[in-house]
Amino acid sequence: MEPELIDFTQAVISTAHSAKHGLCEHNGGPADGMPLLIWQTKEDTKIIPLPAPDKDVSLPEIMEIVLQEVWADLGTPVHGALVVEAYVREADEDEATNLERGELSQQFSEDPTSVGECLTVLAFNTAGQMRHSVFSYTYNDKGLPEFGKELSSDDDEIGGQMVFVFRKFLDFINAK
């Protein structure tokens, strides 16, 4: 794994933690942040707010379009990252594979103790390496997030629709 990608990922995580804390502090309690795309070129770093997915459009569908548009506007990134808040629950591989879109959100609305919340960062470099980091969090008595231990995976250890979208994009920009 490229040391620069690890450093970039850690910087994004630190910024995301601070932003989540600041958002909750400003809100006076728990608040959800919007998905963000971090795009670092040789010259600059941009933070791009993303539309929230809804019942009709998933985040992977949004990202397929956004990655192409941002690349056309800002150029080839050295590093990039998607920062998203999500729901999380321990599951075996079969159960995780069979989860339906929106299922954890529904479970959370019915019983918040059955599903946790997490901050997830999917970082990449132009060479095609990826690092996925997940931090569960709970809210303290003041409504501020308290983050758990980092769970991270690199390259071949990660999968899912979002990883597929990023791999397809990286294959595209590296084929030019």
Secondary structure, 3 states (H helix, E strand, C coil): CCHHHHHHHHHHHHHHHHHHHHHHHHHCCCCCCCCEEEEECCCCEEEEECCCCCCCCCHHHHHHHHHHHHHHHHCCCCEEEEEEEEEECCCCHHHHHCCCCCHHHHHHHHCCCCCEEEEEEEEEECCCCEEEEEEEEEECCCCCEEEEEEEEEEHHHCCCHHHHHHHHHHHHHHHC
